Amino acid sequence: MSKIIRIGTRDSELALWQAKTVQQQLEGLGYSTQLIPVKSTGDMVLDKPIYEMGIVGVFTRILDAAMLNNEIDIAVHSLKDVPTLLPQGIVQAAVLKRGNVRDTLVFKKNEEFLSQREAVIATGSLRRKAQWLNRYPTHTIVGLRGNVNTRLQKLKDNEDWNAAIFAAAGIGRIGVRPQDAINLDWMVPAPAQGAIMITAREEDEDILAVCKEINHEETEICTTIERRFLNLLEGGCSAPIGALAFIKDEEVNFHGVLLSLDGTKKIEVTRTEKLGNHHNIAQFAADYILERGGNRVMNELNETDRAIQVFSTRNLSELQRQRFKNVAVESTDFLKISFNRIAKPILKSPIENVVITSQNAVEAIVASVPKEELQFKNIYCVGRRTKRLIEKKIGKVKHSENYAKALAAYLVDFIDGTEVTHFCSNIRLDELSQTLEKNHIKVNEVEAYKTILDSEKIDPNIEGIMFYSPSTVESYMINNHAEGKIAYCIGDTTAAEANKHFDDVRVARIPTVESVIDLVNENYSS
């Protein structure tokens, strides 16, 4: 590979250490690299514990956005910070050989307080808090946030604190572990603790092949089991869940735990299987936990967390629902789609430049004529999911953009010829056509499907509405009001329509449903 691999990372000392480790391994194999540091929400918000922020992937979201916007090629994370459900279009590319998996106790003075009734322990982790209180129920836990050096300084500055808990790998990697610190072998670590993960775009086959060269298979096996266990329990940063898998003598050993927030309830499971027969360990362990009271514990956690309602004007999948934190959501489709029967002579004749701006247009095309009879030379589209569907059902996409405006700008500069055929809806944005025609590119519009407004009245007490197109805003306003509500919008064009009615309009960083969900989570993070 001749291109320079752009490595995205948070800009904390530990994150940079991890990114440089990846960089060294890649450059050791002969690849050219460039580090691109960014600052995450988790680094910037230091006055509240991580579990109170209520954001899925608080340390990963900005890197995800940078990757999907093609600003970086890979991102380096602490694997324990990465949500078990990755954003659409992003995949795990590699896991490096794991470091120290344990939690470590750093003392303010000495360890005499461990035998005392009263003591103050600092941690921002619910898992550590619950396990500590299970073992030392009379101690007090205080919140602790920030990077490793910030947390060590806070421990030093707070006179009434006795100790703080850190990940052994973190304080070890940057060389700040005190000599008298002790590993807490009795504390079950976070799933994938001590492991460094690389993510990449699912479609970037060259980068994925490069990353595979530095993947550590044993670490991948163990962390996959741990994260699968976490996912099956439906837990994230807001649930006290621990998991550890390791391989010894060709056997996979697993230890998992779920606790109540106050540590009074604790359910554990252990399992050992021969390597190769280990694939059902996570399922067995999760079922074991849930059947022995885990369901009740998780329900209690959910009742505590999920108190606020928003409404989505598009039906959400189960995976998308699982992405919400501290938010109860309802959803239904406020639009109905009716495919038109496109005239076969149009579809069967050679078309040099085709523009497709939605998945519905793809479905309408293939419903009218078999793929083999289409004669599209150059296909241009909007959206990653639309691109994937086109390449699955029609053919290769020459170029795609996230927004219609960006695609129009690209076509003005790079189109072959002076004419395009746009397969669109009866309700469509004129921006793309106007831009092209202003630049002397003829646009032949083919109405592939109809978008029908299908509004219904919703609970007036719902605080926020999620919108995915100007049409969803129009549909919502038929039977509902905007006063006092927040409009969460997938993009600027949708926001422009929402601004006609709503006083508080917020726009997702990237045009995906998942990004709109993250926008909602961010609002309810405190």
Residue pairs with C-beta under 8 A, 6 or more apart in sequence:
1 31
1 206
1 210
3 32
4 32
4 33
4 34
5 26
5 31
5 32
5 33
5 34
5 73
5 74
5 207
5 210
6 33
6 34
6 36
6 71
6 72
6 73
6 74
7 19
7 22
7 23
7 26
7 33
7 34
7 35
7 36
7 72
7 73
7 74
7 75
7 76
8 36
8 38
8 63
8 66
8 67
8 71
8 72
8 73
8 74
8 75
8 76
9 15
9 16
9 18
9 19
9 35
9 36
9 37
9 38
9 63
9 75
9 76
10 16
10 37
10 38
10 39
10 40
10 42
10 43
10 59
10 63
11 37
11 38
11 39
11 43
12 43
12 147
12 148
13 147
13 148
13 149
13 174
14 78
14 147
14 148
14 170
14 173
14 174
15 37
15 76
15 78
16 35
16 37
17 173
17 174
18 76
18 77
18 78
18 173
18 196
19 35
19 37
19 76
20 35
21 96
21 196
22 74
22 76
22 96
22 196
22 198
22 214
23 33
23 35
25 96
25 214
26 33
26 210
26 214
27 33
29 210
29 213
29 214
31 210
36 66
36 71
36 72
38 62
38 63
38 66
39 62
40 58
40 59
40 60
40 61
40 62
40 63
41 53
41 55
41 58
41 59
41 61
41 62
41 522
42 50
42 53
42 55
42 58
42 59
42 81
43 59
43 147
45 53
45 145
45 525
46 145
46 146
46 150
47 145
48 143
48 145
48 526
49 124
49 125
49 126
49 143
49 144
49 145
50 58
50 124
50 125
50 145
50 237
51 124
51 125
51 126
51 237
51 238
52 143
52 525
52 526
53 525
53 526
54 238
54 305
54 325
54 326
54 327
54 521
54 524
54 525
54 526
55 61
55 325
55 518
55 521
55 522
55 525
56 83
56 85
56 236
56 237
56 323
56 325
56 517
56 518
56 521
57 64
57 81
57 82
57 83
57 87
57 518
58 81
58 237
59 77
59 78
59 81
60 75
60 77
60 81
60 82
60 83
60 199
61 509
61 518
63 72
63 75
63 77
63 199
64 75
64 87
64 90
64 199
65 509
65 510
65 515
66 72
66 75
67 73
67 74
67 75
67 90
67 199
67 200
67 201
68 87
68 89
68 90
68 201
68 384
68 402
68 510
68 512
69 402
69 510
70 201
73 200
73 201
73 204
73 207
74 93
74 198
74 199
74 200
74 207
74 211
75 198
75 199
75 200
76 196
76 197
76 198
77 196
77 197
77 198
77 199
78 170
78 195
78 196
78 197
79 95
79 192
79 193
79 195
79 196
79 197
79 223
79 227
80 167
80 189
80 190
80 191
80 192
80 193
80 194
80 195
82 192
82 197
82 199
83 236
83 323
84 227
84 228
84 230
84 231
84 236
85 231
85 319
85 322
85 323
86 92
86 199
87 512
87 514
87 515
88 384
88 385
88 512
88 514
89 201
89 202
89 203
89 384
90 199
90 200
90 201
90 202
91 199
91 200
91 201
91 202
91 208
92 197
92 198
92 199
93 198
93 199
93 200
93 207
93 208
93 211
93 212
93 215
94 197
94 198
94 211
94 212
94 214
94 215
94 216
95 195
95 196
95 197
95 198
95 215
95 216
95 219
95 220
95 223
96 195
96 196
96 197
96 198
96 214
96 215
96 216
96 219
97 216
97 218
97 219
98 194
98 195
98 216
98 219
98 222
98 223
99 168
99 169
99 172
99 173
99 194
99 195
99 196
100 167
100 168
100 169
100 172
100 183
100 194
101 168
101 169
101 189
101 193
101 194
101 244
101 246
102 167
102 168
102 183
102 184
102 185
102 187
102 189
102 193
102 194
103 128
103 165
103 166
103 167
103 168
103 183
103 184
103 187
103 189
103 193
104 165
104 166
104 167
104 168
104 171
104 177
104 181
104 182
104 183
104 184
105 111
105 163
105 164
105 165
105 181
105 182
105 183
105 184
106 152
106 155
106 163
106 164
106 165
106 166
106 171
106 177
106 178
106 181
107 162
107 163
107 178
107 180
107 181
108 155
108 156
108 161
108 162
108 163
109 162
110 180
111 163
111 180
111 182
113 119
113 162
113 163
114 136
117 138
118 138
118 139
118 140
119 136
119 139
119 140
119 162
119 163
120 139
120 140
120 141
120 142
120 160
120 161
120 162
121 132
121 136
121 139
121 140
121 141
121 142
121 161
121 162
121 163
121 164
121 165
122 141
122 142
122 143
122 144
122 151
122 154
122 155
122 158
122 161
122 163
122 164
122 165
123 129
123 132
123 141
123 143
123 144
123 164
123 165
124 143
124 144
124 145
125 165
125 190
126 237
126 238
126 239
126 240
126 261
127 188
127 190
127 239
127 240
127 241
127 242
127 259
128 165
128 187
129 141
129 240
129 261
129 263
130 240
130 259
130 260
130 261
130 262
130 263
130 266
131 187
131 188
131 240
131 242
131 257
131 259
131 263
131 266
132 139
132 141
132 165
132 187
132 263
133 139
133 141
133 262
133 263
133 264
134 259
134 263
134 264
134 266
135 186
135 263
137 263
137 264
142 158
142 161
144 151
144 154
144 155
144 164
145 151
146 154
148 166
148 170
148 171
148 174
148 176
149 174
149 176
151 164
151 166
152 164
152 171
152 176
154 164
155 161
155 163
155 164
165 184
165 187
166 181
167 189
167 190
167 193
167 194
168 177
168 183
168 194
169 193
169 194
171 177
171 181
187 242
188 242
188 243
188 244
188 255
188 256
188 257
188 268
189 242
189 243
189 244
190 241
190 242
190 243
191 223
191 226
191 227
191 229
191 230
191 241
191 242
191 243
192 223
192 226
192 227
193 244
195 219
195 223
197 223
198 211
198 214
200 207
200 208
200 211
201 207
203 384
203 388
218 247
221 245
221 247
221 252
221 275
221 278
222 245
222 246
222 247
222 252
223 245
225 243
225 245
225 252
225 254
225 278
225 281
225 282
226 243
226 244
226 245
226 254
226 256
226 282
227 243
228 282
228 283
229 241
229 243
229 254
229 256
229 281
229 282
229 285
229 286
230 236
230 241
230 243
232 282
232 283
232 286
233 239
233 241
233 258
233 286
233 289
233 290
233 294
233 298
234 298
234 322
235 241
235 258
235 298
235 301
236 325
238 301
238 305
238 325
238 326
239 258
239 298
239 301
240 258
240 259
240 260
240 261
240 263
241 256
241 257
241 258
242 255
242 256
242 257
243 254
243 255
243 256
243 257
243 285
244 254
244 255
244 256
245 252
245 253
245 254
245 255
245 281
246 252
246 253
247 253
247 275
250 274
250 275
251 272
251 273
251 274
251 275
252 272
252 273
252 274
252 275
252 278
252 281
253 270
253 271
253 272
254 269
254 270
254 271
254 272
254 281
254 282
254 285
255 268
255 269
255 270
256 268
256 269
256 270
256 285
256 286
256 289
257 266
257 267
257 268
257 269
258 266
258 267
258 289
258 294
258 297
258 298
259 265
259 266
259 267
259 297
260 266
260 297
260 300
260 301
261 301
261 304
265 293
265 297
267 289
267 292
267 293
267 294
267 297
269 284
269 285
269 288
269 289
271 281
271 284
271 285
271 288
273 280
273 281
286 294
290 298
305 325
305 326
306 324
306 326
306 327
306 328
307 326
307 328
308 326
308 327
308 328
308 463
308 524
309 327
309 328
309 329
309 330
309 459
309 461
309 462
309 463
310 327
310 328
310 329
310 330
310 462
310 463
310 464
310 465
310 466
310 488
310 520
311 329
311 330
311 331
311 458
311 459
311 462
311 464
311 465
311 466
312 329
312 330
312 331
312 332
312 465
312 466
313 331
313 332
313 333
313 334
313 335
313 465
313 466
313 467
313 468
313 472
313 475
313 476
314 331
314 333
314 334
314 335
314 466
314 468
314 472
314 513
315 331
315 332
315 333
316 329
316 331
316 513
320 513
320 514
320 517
321 329
323 514
323 517
323 518
323 521
324 517
324 520
324 521
325 521
325 524
325 525
326 521
326 524
326 525
327 520
327 521
327 524
329 520
330 458
330 459
330 462
331 466
332 456
333 454
334 453
334 454
334 455
334 456
334 472
334 475
334 476
335 451
335 452
335 453
335 454
335 469
335 471
335 472
335 475
336 451
336 452
336 454
337 360
337 449
337 450
337 451
337 452
338 449
338 450
338 452
339 360
339 363
339 364
339 367
339 448
339 449
340 364
340 447
340 448
340 449
340 450
341 368
342 364
342 365
342 368
342 369
342 423
342 446
342 448
344 368
344 369
346 421
346 446
347 365
347 368
347 369
347 373
347 374
348 369
348 373
348 374
348 375
349 375
350 375
350 377
351 375
351 376
351 377
351 421
352 377
352 378
352 416
352 417
352 419
353 377
353 378
353 380
353 411
353 415
353 416
353 417
353 419
353 420
353 421
354 376
354 377
354 378
354 379
354 380
354 420
354 421
354 423
355 380
355 381
355 407
355 411
355 420
355 421
355 422
355 423
355 432
355 443
356 362
356 365
356 379
356 380
356 381
356 382
356 386
356 390
356 422
356 423
357 381
357 382
357 383
357 386
357 404
357 407
357 422
357 424
357 428
357 432
358 382
358 383
358 386
358 424
358 425
359 383
359 385
359 386
359 389
360 425
360 448
360 449
360 451
361 423
361 424
361 425
361 448
361 449
362 386
362 389
362 390
362 393
362 394
363 389
363 449
364 423
364 448
364 449
365 374
365 394
365 423
365 448
366 393
366 394
371 393
371 394
371 395
374 394
374 395
376 394
376 395
378 398
378 415
378 416
379 390
379 394
379 395
379 396
379 397
379 398
380 397
380 398
380 399
380 400
380 407
380 410
380 411
380 420
381 387
381 390
381 397
381 400
381 407
382 400
382 401
382 402
382 403
382 404
382 407
383 400
383 402
383 511
384 400
384 402
384 512
386 400
387 397
387 400
390 397
391 397
399 407
399 410
399 414
400 407
401 407
401 410
402 510
402 511
403 491
403 492
403 493
403 511
404 429
404 431
404 432
404 493
405 431
405 432
405 435
405 493
407 432
408 431
408 432
408 435
408 436
409 435
411 420
411 436
411 441
412 435
412 436
412 439
412 441
415 441
418 440
418 441
418 442
419 441
419 442
419 443
419 444
420 436
420 441
420 442
420 443
420 444
421 444
421 446
422 432
422 433
422 443
422 444
422 445
422 446
423 446
423 448
424 445
424 446
424 447
424 448
425 447
425 448
425 449
425 450
425 451
426 447
426 449
426 450
426 451
427 451
427 471
428 445
429 470
429 493
431 493
432 443
433 443
433 445
436 442
436 443
437 443
451 471
453 471
453 474
453 475
453 478
454 475
455 475
455 476
455 477
455 478
455 479
455 480
456 479
457 479
457 480
458 479
458 480
460 480
460 481
462 485
463 484
463 485
463 486
464 485
464 486
464 487
464 488
464 520
464 523
465 476
465 480
465 485
465 486
465 487
465 488
466 488
466 516
466 517
466 520
467 473
467 476
467 487
467 488
467 489
467 490
467 494
467 497
467 498
468 490
468 494
468 513
468 516
469 490
469 493
469 494
470 493
470 494
470 496
470 497
472 494
473 487
473 494
473 497
473 498
473 500
473 501
474 497
477 501
482 498
482 501
482 502
482 503
483 503
485 502
485 504
486 502
486 504
486 505
486 506
486 523
487 495
487 498
487 501
487 502
487 504
487 505
487 506
488 506
488 508
488 516
488 519
488 520
488 523
489 495
489 498
489 505
489 506
489 507
489 508
489 516
490 507
490 508
490 511
490 512
490 513
490 515
490 516
491 507
491 508
491 511
492 507
494 507
495 505
495 506
495 507
498 505
499 505
506 519
506 523
507 519
508 515
508 516
508 518
508 519
509 515
509 518
509 519
